[in-house]
Amino acid sequence: MVLVVFDFDHTIVDANSDIHVNKLFPSAEALDTAEKNRAQFDCWTDRMQETFRELHKYNIKEIDYIKNMQEMTITNGFSHLIQYLSSLPNSHLIVVSDSNLVFIKAILKHNHLDHAFKDIFTNPAYFNKDDQCLIIEQYGQQTCSTCPLNMCKREIVDRYLRTKFSERVPVLFIGDGHNDICAANSLKKGDLVCARSGYRMAKELKKQAASNEKKLEADFFEWNDGQAIEDFVKENWLNKF
């Protein structure tokens, strides 16, 4: 058994889904007003709720969001990577993301990748039945003093390992951003951390190692596309089990 944990934005998709919805604003002036209004919120999830409230003023409905998400591009090689990893005997794929459930489900379904994932952990989202405004809620976390209040990926992965498996299984963690670092640092010897080259996760983990602040117990690999991850996993990681 292998647990494979995917981040979503700038990992499965080659952009940020929360930023991509800015294209739904009817003008630069409307977007500028929304950005000023959401700047009052410290939590990113709360900022996104303000964004959705602003978009609702312009009659943006569920179908508009879905079409917007369908425009997003899967990161090079990731469709094949996901299909390959999900085809492995006893592989168990999940998404852990600070995006939201509406966006992630729409993109995975459109790209025929939804069947590959056992679970999705992200900020809950739904459309209000009365007026079709998109509502987002914080996923929430209880144990981490360094991650945002709405989510700690370490907490999610740790809990999943405890509750889903009768014994410790190797973990493959694939991400790109600052909010992936806490989870990466919690992984153990024999696990594999794959960080996108040139992005904050890779930069900060290398800086962390160089300063001897903390050393990853897991193996580390920098990736530029899905094929690089697939090749590394085949040649250097799976043969350990």
Secondary structure, DSSP 8 states (H G I E B T S, - for coil): -EEEEE--BTTTBSS-HHHHGGGGSSSHHHHHHHHHHHTT-SSHHHHHHHHHHHHHHTT--HHHHHHHHHTS-B-TTHHHHHHHHHHSTTEEEEEEEEEEHHHHHHHHHHTT-GGG-SEEEEE-EEE-TTT--EEE-----SS-SSS-TT--HHHHHHHHHHHH-SS---EEEEE-SGGGHHHHHH--TT-EEEEETTSHHHHHHHHHHHTTS---SSEEEEESSHHHHHHHIIIIIGGG-
